[in-house]
Amino acid sequence: MTEQLIAPTPEPPYYAVIFTSVQTEDLDGYAEASARMVALAAGMPGFLGVESAREGVGVTVSYWADLDSIAAWKREAEHAAVQGQGRRLWYSRYVTRIARVERDYSFEAPSAAE
C-alpha cells in the first residue's frame, strides 16, 4: 500500500487547521512524537485527514468535520503535553490558523497503465 500524500476529504464545508512552523536544531524525539500525534488525531471524532510538508518552513494541515472536533483535539491531554515539548524543544516559531473550507476541487493525471 502506498502512503496517502493528499488527504481524502468529504464534500465541503469542513475545517482545516493549518500549522506552520520553523524548527530548532534539537529534534531529538520529534519524529516519534509527530507520528504519535497523527495516530492520536486519527482516532479522534471528526478527524478527516492530514497533509504535511517541510522545506525550511513546515506546513501541516489537518482536516476536521467541525469546530467542536478541533476544540476537543486542542484539549486532548497527550496532545497538550506534546505541544509543551514543541514549545520547549522543537519549534522556534509557529502559527496555527483555523479555516472553514467552502470549496475544493482536484486533478489527478491518468496512470501510465490506462
N, C-alpha and C positions, 0 to 999 in steps of 0.2 A: 504494500500500500504506500502511495506517495504522500508526503506531507502536504496538508492543505495550506497554501500560502495566502489565499484570499478567502475570508470567512463567508460562508453561505449565510445570507440574511433573508428575513421574510419581506413581504411587501411593506413599504413604509406606511405609517410612521413607526419609527423605533428610535432609540437613542444611541449616541456614540460618546464614549468617554475617551478623550484624546490626551494622552500623557506624553509630553515632550520633555526630554531630559538631556543633561550633559553629565557624564560620569567623571568620577575621580579616577586616580590611578590605582587605588586599592579596591580591587574587585573580588577579593577572596570571599567565597561563599555566594557570590551574586548569581551565578548561573543556576545553582541548585535552588536558591530562593525564588528566582524568577520562574523556573519550571514548576515549582510547588504552587506559586500564586496562580498560574494559568490553570493547573489542575483543580485547585480550590475554587476558583471562579467558575470553572466549567460545571461544578456541582451546585452552584447557586441558582435558585429560582430566577427566571428572567434572563439568564445569560444566553446570548445568541452566538458569540464567536469572538475571535481576537485576531489581529494582524499586527506585525511588528517589524521594524527595520531600523538599522543603525549604521550610520556612516558619519562619524563625528557627533552629530546630534542623533538621539534616539527618538523614535516616534512609535508608540504602541497605542492602538485604537481597539478598545473593547466595545462590543455592541450589546445592548440591553433592551428588553421589551418595554420598560417603563422606568420612571424616576424612582419609584419605591424600590425596585430591584437594585438600582445604583446606590441608593441610600443604605440598603441592607449590606451591600458589598463593602461600603465605606466603614460600616460599624462592625464587620466581622473581625473577631478578636485576633486571629492569626495574621490577617491582612494588616491590621493596625500595628501589630508588633513589627512586621517586616517593613512597613512604611517608616517606622522609627529607625530601624537599621539603615534603611536607604538614606535618610537624612544625615545620620552619623557617619556612614562609611562610603556609600557608593555614588552619591549624587552631589555635584557642586551646585546644581540648579535644576529645578524642574517646574513645569507649569501643567496644571490639569484643567482641561476645558470640557464642558458637557454641552452637547448639541443635539437637537432633535433633527433626525434625518427625515426630510419631507419627500425626497425623490431620489431614486437611484436608477442607474442603467449600466449595462455591461456589454462587453465584447469578448468573444473567445474565437480565436482562429481555428479553422478546421484542422484536425490532426493529419499528419502525413499519410496515415493509413486510409483515410477517407477519399 
